[in-house]
Amino acid sequence: MIWGTVSRPSLERTLVWLDRAGVALGLLLLARMIRMSLKYHGDVPFTDEWEMYRPGGIGTALNVNWLFAFHNEHRLLMTKLIAWALLNVDHLRLKSQVVINLVMYFTLTVGIVTFCRRRLQAPLGILLGIFGCALTYEIHIWSFQTHFTVCPLAFCAALLALLRRDRGVYWAIPAVFVSVYSFSQGIVCGALVAGTSLALAWRHPKERKRYILVAAACVPILSLWFIGLPASGPKAMPWSAQYWLFAGVQLSRGFGYDSAMPAIGLVFGAAVVALCAYHVWRWSTDRSTDDAWLIAVVFTLAGMATVALIANGRAVGLFEFATSSRYMQNILLFVPVSWALAYPLMRNHPSLVMASLLLIIVPYGNEYNFRATYGSFHRAVSPRDRPPGCDRC
C-alpha cells in the first residue's frame, strides 16, 4: 500500500481517502490554473521577452550563436529554441509558447507526485493541489519563462535515468545538457547529477563504470557553460544578515506564508536540510534502502541550493525580487517532496501526520484568487510597453 504502515486503521483509511480525493481535486485545480493562465495571457511581449525581438535577434534562420548566447547570467537554449520553432510554425503566437510551458509544468508536477506515491510510498496525492495555485503566476502567463520549467523537468529526467540499471542510465547525459543550458539553475542540477552518479557508483559496483562515465560527461558540459559568462554585480555573502533575510523571505513566501515572516522560512529550510541529511545517512548505512530516497533528497537539495544562489545574487539592493513569483516555483516544487521525506518519521503518529498536512496546505489557501492575481498582471501588459525597434508583434 502506498500509504505505508500506520498505527491506527482509521488513519490508514483516512489517508487512503485523502490521497485519492487529493489526486482528483489536484487535477481539477491544475486544470483551472491552466484555463486561467490561457485566459489572462496577453499575446504581446513583456519586459525581457522583447530581447528576442530586437533587430538582429530571432529570425527564421537558426542562429547558433544567438541560441547559446547569455541572457543576463543565463543561457536560455530551450526557451529560444522553442520560440524560434514557433516563429517558423505559427509566426510566433506567444500563447503557443505558454501552452508548451503549461504542458511541461503539468508533466513535471504530476510526475513528482506519482514518483513519491509509488517509490517513496507517501500519500502525496493530498498535496497535488498546491501546484494549481497562483503563487507562480508569472511563469504561467509570461511566455518567455520556459526555462523555469524545462530546467527542473530535464533535471528530473536525469535523476530518473540514474535509477536505471542498464544502458538507460546514459540518458542522464543529454538531460543534464538540456538542464544546464536552459537556465543558470541547471549548473546546480548538473553538479548534483554528477555527485549522485558517483554516490551510486560507490553503492553499485556492478554498474560503477556506467555511473562514472555519466559523472565524467557532466564535467565538460558544466565547464563549457562558463565560457563568456558576463560580469555580474555585487554579491551578498552567507555571513551577512541581508543574505539570510532575503533567503528567509523567499522560503517563507514559497511555503505560502507572509513574506514579512522570514524566520518561518528559515526554520522550514533548516528542517528540510536536516531531513535530507538524515536520509543521506540512512541510505549510506542501510543497503536495503531504495535509491529513490537519494533521488528525492537530491531534488530537494537542488531547490534549496537555488534559493541560496538567488539570495547570493539578488540580496544586494534588490529585495523587491525576494517574493518574485518566478522564484517561488523552485520552492513550491520541493515542498511536497519534503513532506514525503518526513512521512516515514511520523506515520506512526496520526496527529502529527494530519498536523503536518494542515501546516503545508492551509497557508496556500489565499493563493487561488486567479482573477485578482492574473488580472492585475494582464492589465500591466500593454503594446505601449514596446521598446524602440521592436515591431514584430
N, C-alpha and C positions, 0 to 999 in steps of 0.2 A: 504494500500500500504506500502511496506516495507521501502520506502524511506522517509516516513513522510510528513509533510506539509512544503512546501517551498513558498517563496513569489512570485516567478516568474514561470509561467508554462513552460517557455523554460528551466529553470534549472531542473525542475521536469522531463521533457522529456530527458534531457541530462543525469541525474543521472540514469534514467531507462536504457538507452542505455549503459552507462558506467558500471553499475552494472552487466548486463547480459554479456556484452562483456568481462568484467573483470573476471567473473567466467570461461568463455570459455578459455580465454588466461591463466588464473592462472592454470587451469587443464593441459594445454599444457606445461607450464613451469615446473610444478611439475613432469609431465611425463618425460620431458627432464632431469631434475635433477636426477630422479631415474635411467634413462638409463645411464647417465654419471657416476653415483656412482657405478653401477654394472660393467661398462666398465673399470674403473680405479682401482677398488678394487684389492689388491693383496692378494691371498689366503695363506698368510704367517703371523703369529702373529707379532705384532708390539708393542714395548715398554711394557706397562702394561699388554698386553694380555699374555705375557709369564708367568706371575704369576700363571695362572691357569694350565699351562702345565708342571710345575716343578714336580719332583718326590714327591709323597705324596699329590698332588693337585687333579685335576679332575680324576675321574675313572668311570668305568661302573656301580659300585655300588654307590648309592646315599649316600654321607656322610653329615649328617645333620649339624655337627659341622662346616665343611667346607662351607656349604651353608650359614650359618648365621654369619660366622666369618667376622671380619672387614678387609677391604682392604683399607689401609691408614685410613681415618676417615669415610669411607663409609661401609655400609652393602649393598651388591650387590645381593640380593636374586634373582631377576628375571633374571639378566644377567647370573648368574651362573646356575640357573635352566634351562634356555634355552640352554646354552652351554652343560650342562650335557645331556639334552634330545637329542640334535643334535648328540652328541657323540654316543649315542645308536641307532640313526636312520640312520644317513648318515656318520658316522665316523668323525664328526666334520669338515665338509667343512665350512670354515669361511664365505664364501659367502652366505651360507644359513642363517646365523645369520644376515648378512647385509640385506638380503631380508626381514626378520622379522622386523628389525629396520625400514626399509623404509615403510613397510605396516603400522606400528604403527604411523609413522610420518605423512603419508598421512591421516590416520584416524583422528589424532589429529588436524591437520591444517584445513582440510575441515570441521571438526566438529566445530571448533572455529568460522569460518566464517559463517557456517549455523546457529549456535546459535545466533550470533549477528544480522544476517539478519532477522531472524524470531522473536526472543524475544525482541531485542532492536530496531528493525525497522530501522537499519542503512544499507545503501548500501555498505556493506563491500566487496562485490564481486570484487570491484575495486582494493582491496589490497591483494587479494588472491595470486597474482603472486609473491609477495616478499618472500613467503615461498619457492619458487622454485629457489632461488638464491644460490650461492655457499658460502655464508658467514659462514655457519656452516658445512663446508665440512668434518671435521674430524669425526663428528658424523655419517655421512652417508657412509663413506668408511672404517671405522675402526670398526670391528665387536664388540669389547669389550665395545662400547658406548651405549649399550641397555638402561642403567639406565637413560641416559639423556632424553630419550623419554618416557619410561614406567612410570617414576615418575610423570611428568605432566599429562600424559594420565590418570593414576589412580586418580590423584587429581581432574581432570575434571569430572571423573565418580562419585567421591564422592560429588562434588558440585551439579551435576545434580540430584543425588539421593535426595539431601536436598530439591529440588524443588517439590518433591512428597508430596502428602497429604494423603498417606496411608502407609501401611507397607513397601512399596518400599524404604522408607527413610532409612531403616536399611542396605540397600546395601552400604551405605556410610562407614560402619564399615570395611568390607573386603577391600574396595577400599583404605581406609586410611592405612590399614595394608600393602598393596602392595606398596603404595607410600612411606611410612616411611622406610620400609625395602629394598627398591630398590635403595635408594640414600639418602645421608645426607640432601639434599634439602627437602626431604619428612618430616623432622622434622618441618620445617616451614609450609608445607602444612597441616600436621596433626593438628598442633596448630590452624591454621586458620579455619579448618573444625570444630574443637571443639568450637571456638569462634563464628563462623557463626551459628552453631546449637543453641547455647544459645541465640543469637540475634533473630533467628526465633522462638524460644520458647517464647520469650517475645512478639513477634508480633502476634503469632497464638496460643492463649490459648487452643484451642480445640486439637491441636496436640502437646501441650507442653511436655507431658510425653515422646513421641517418640523422640523429639529433645534432651531432657535432657539425655535420655538413650544413644543416639549417642555420645553426648559430654562426658558422663561418660566413655564410652567404649574407647574413644581416650586416656584417661589418662594412663591406663596400657600399651597400645600399645606404647605410647611415652616414658614412664618411663623405660620399659624393654630395649628399644633401647640403652640406655646409659651404660648398664652393660658391662664392659670390654672395654670401649672406650679408645683407646691408647692415650698416652700423645702427645700433639702437640707442635709445635714450638712457637716462639714469635708472638704476635698479634698486629695489627695496630688498634688503638682506634679511635672512631669518632672525638675526639678532636685534632687529629693530621692532619697536612696538607697532608701527604702522603696517608692517608686513603681516603680523598676526591679527591685527584689527581687520585688515582687508580680507584675509583668509576666513576669519570668523564670520564676517558679513556675508561672504559668498556661501559658506556652508549653511548658515542659519537660513538664508533665503532659499537655498536649494532644497533644504529639508522641509520647506513650506512655512517656516516661522518668519516673524517680522525681522527685517534686516537690521533693526535697531538693537537686536539681541545677539551680538557676535559671540558672547560667552556660550550660548546654547550650541552654536555651530562648532565651536572649538571642542566642547565636551563630546558632541556626537562624533566629530572627526577623530578624537583620541580613542573613543570606544571602537570605532571601525578599525583603526590601526591595530589596537590590541587584539581584536578578533582575528585579523589577518595573521598576526604573529602567532597566535595560538594554533591556528590551522596549519601554518607552515611547520610548526614544531610537531604537531600530530602527524602530519603527512611524512615528515622526515624520520620519525621514530617508529611508526607503525606501518609496516609494509602492506598491510591489508587495506589501508585507506585508499579509496578511489582517487585517481589523478584528477578527477573532475573538481575536487575540492581545491587543489592547487590552481587550476584554471580560474575558478571563481575568485580566489584570492588575488591572482594577478590582474584580473579585470578590475577588481575593486581598487587595487593599489594604483592602477593606471589613472583612474578617476581622481584619487587623492593627490597623486603626483601632478596632475594637470592643474588642480586647484592651487598647489604650491607654486607652479610656474607662472600662473596668471597673477598671483599675488606678487611675485618677484618682478614682473614686467609692468604691472598696472598700478601698484600701490603708491607710486610716487606722483602725487598731484592729480591722480585720475580716479578718485574714489567714486565718481558718478558711474563708473563702469562696474563697480563691485556687484551690483544687482542686475546687470545686463542679462536679459533673457537668453542671449546666446551662450552665456557661460553656465546657465542653470541646467541645460540638458546633460552636460557632463556629470553633474552631481545626481540629477534625477535618475540616470541610468543605473547607478550603482546602489541606490537606496534599497530597492527590493533584494538585490543580491546580498547586501549586508545583513538584511533580516534573515535570509536563508542561511548565512554563515552562523548567525546567532541561534537559530532554531534548535539545533541539537543540544545546546546547553540549557534550554528552558522548556523542552517539550514535555518533561515530566512535571511541570509546574503550570497547571491550567491558567491560573490567574495571571501569571507572568506572560504567557503566550497572548492572551487577549489584551492585556495592558499594552504590550509592545506593538500590537497591530493598531490599536487606537492611537498610540503615540505617533505612529507614522501616518495613518490615514487622515485623522482629524485636521491637522494643520493645512492640508491641501484643499479643504472644503471651500475656501474662498477663491479658488483658482479656476473655477468653471464658468465664470461670468464672461463668456466669449464676446458678447456684444459690446461690453464696456472696454475690454482689453483690446480686441481686434478692431473695434470701431474707431478708437482714437488713433490707432496706427494707420488705418485705412485713410482717414481724413488728412493725415500728415503727408501721404504720398500723393504728389501732385505734379503734373507736367511742368509747373513753374520751378520745380527743383532742378530742372535740366541745366547742367553747366554749359558754358560756351563750347561749341564744336561738337556737341553730342546731339545728333538729329536723327539717329537711326529709328528711334521709336516715336 
